[in-house]
Amino acid sequence: MNIEKRVKELVEEKLADKPDLFIVDIKMHSNGKLIILLDGDHGIGIDDCVKVSRHVGFHLEEENVIETAYNLEVSSPGIDYPLSSPRQYAKNVGRKLGIKMKDGAKREGILNSLTEDAITIEETVKEKGKKAQVMESVIPFEQITETKVLISFK
């Protein structure tokens, strides 16, 4: 049995009545650590993490899905965790993003909007010998390798 697949089913079961919450990632590490990252359109509270943890833990024990000792960790992704789903992008509209492109380029800009296939950012572009210009750029998801929210401490 695929542990991550079964855990995903259990988490979805528990979140069925909470449509604003969603799975970001589920990973079973070789060191016995099972990590479930959850988020919500308006954030996620500790209570929901605890409920998911209890539900998943109970069923994994009942079904004896994992035969070795393991640690179950349920949390929201940290600020340094890359965005991975359109719902995560949607909740970060208006924030500054750092984007790594497939061609190796790095871009920064304010997330203005998104569609199914792309994001639109407002970025400052400086060409040699010209004044910096603020322009809107559409970046297809397929050209992005990683996106992180940039936090300013100014």
Helices and strands as residue ranges (DSSP letters): H 3-15, E 21-28, E 33-40, H 46-63, E 71-75, H 86-90, E 96-101, E 106-114, E 118-125, E 133-140, G 141-143, E 144-149
